[in-house]
Amino acid sequence: LGNTHWPSTNDPRRIKDLSMYRNKMKNLCEDWTQSDYSFIIDSEVIFDLEIMSNMISVLEDNEDIAMVTPFGTPVWTNGYYDTFAFRPLEGEEIRPPDHHTEVFAVRSAFAGFVCIRTKVLEVCHWESDLDGSGDFSVSEHIHFCDMVRAHGKVVIDPRIRVYWKK
């Protein structure tokens, strides 16, 4: 699209571009009636194929969940990597605690790989805040997850792991 190639930074101009890319990706879908679930997968994410069925199971077993995200770590460590997108329901944590063993609700998360109910994806979008004053200037996913949460919980399943390579 001729835009700047951004390094991993929370520059509000990068977040604006990412919002545009994600909305363009979403708008490629012309028919929302053929699936119950949709996957959004970033580049450079390593995962096992059973992750997809595991994520669908979380949604099928929990009608109150709208979107499930994995616990994403860089390939060289066990720490959660998507700290720009992560927001707890309460408190000031910068990353999810690694002691969780069960699904837990968050305000916002992404980790480069999500399974979302298709009917929810259809009505939600990404947005940024160029003035840099709020959460939307840090990650396009925060606004998106706020919209998703109007339809159900956003959760991290720490048993589902993906790995980011850089």
Disulfide bonds with the S-S distance in Angstrom:
none
